[in-house]
Amino acid sequence: MSKKFEDKLKNAKDILDSLVSEDVDLDDALKLYKDGMKNLNEAQKMLDNAKNEFEELVQSNEAQETRKE
């Protein structure tokens, strides 16, 4: 997962644009679909990781605020 989140979404969009093109044969369409799904799944994992990290930061901040009171 070396690419950035935004790059993965752009790549998936580019693949979708290629898939709707009328000049894509079945074999190429299947490969494009698999590549697009891989990018979307990796982007979803990145989003989930960012969400978890954010939630941990919020909980840590709340715990620090509670100790100060």
C-alpha positions as CSV (number, residue, x, y, z in Angstrom):
1,M,0.0,0.0,0.0
2,S,2.6,2.5,-1.0
3,K,0.3,4.9,-2.9
4,K,-1.6,7.6,-1.1
5,F,-5.4,7.3,-0.5
6,E,-6.2,9.9,-3.1
7,D,-4.0,8.2,-5.7
8,K,-5.8,5.0,-5.2
9,L,-9.2,6.6,-5.7
10,K,-8.0,8.4,-8.8
11,N,-6.7,5.1,-10.2
12,A,-10.0,3.4,-9.5
13,K,-11.9,6.2,-11.3
14,D,-9.5,6.0,-14.3
15,I,-10.2,2.3,-14.4
16,L,-13.9,2.9,-14.3
17,D,-13.6,5.3,-17.1
18,S,-11.8,2.6,-19.1
19,L,-14.4,0.0,-18.3
20,V,-17.2,2.1,-19.7
21,S,-15.3,2.6,-22.9
22,E,-16.8,0.5,-25.7
23,D,-13.5,-0.7,-27.0
24,V,-12.5,-2.8,-24.0
25,D,-12.6,-6.6,-24.6
26,L,-13.7,-9.0,-21.9
27,D,-10.3,-10.1,-20.8
28,D,-9.1,-6.6,-20.4
29,A,-12.3,-5.6,-18.7
30,L,-11.9,-8.4,-16.1
31,K,-8.3,-7.3,-15.4
32,L,-9.3,-3.7,-15.1
33,Y,-12.2,-4.7,-12.7
34,K,-9.8,-6.7,-10.5
35,D,-7.3,-3.9,-10.4
36,G,-10.0,-1.3,-9.6
37,M,-11.4,-3.5,-6.8
38,K,-7.9,-3.9,-5.4
39,N,-7.4,-0.2,-5.3
40,L,-10.8,0.4,-3.7
41,N,-10.1,-2.3,-1.1
42,E,-6.7,-0.8,-0.3
43,A,-8.2,2.7,-0.1
44,Q,-10.9,1.4,2.3
45,K,-8.3,-0.2,4.5
46,M,-6.4,3.1,4.6
47,L,-9.6,4.9,5.5
48,D,-10.4,2.4,8.3
49,N,-6.9,2.8,9.7
50,A,-7.1,6.6,9.7
51,K,-10.5,6.4,11.4
52,N,-9.1,4.1,14.1
53,E,-6.1,6.3,14.6
54,F,-8.3,9.4,14.9
55,E,-10.6,7.6,17.4
56,E,-7.5,6.6,19.5
57,L,-6.3,10.2,19.5
58,V,-9.7,11.4,20.6
59,Q,-9.9,8.8,23.4
60,S,-6.4,9.7,24.5
61,N,-7.2,13.4,24.6
62,E,-10.4,12.7,26.6
63,A,-8.5,10.6,29.1
64,Q,-6.0,13.4,29.5
65,E,-8.8,15.9,30.0
66,T,-10.4,13.7,32.6
67,R,-7.2,13.4,34.6
68,K,-6.8,17.2,34.7
69,E,-10.2,17.6,36.4
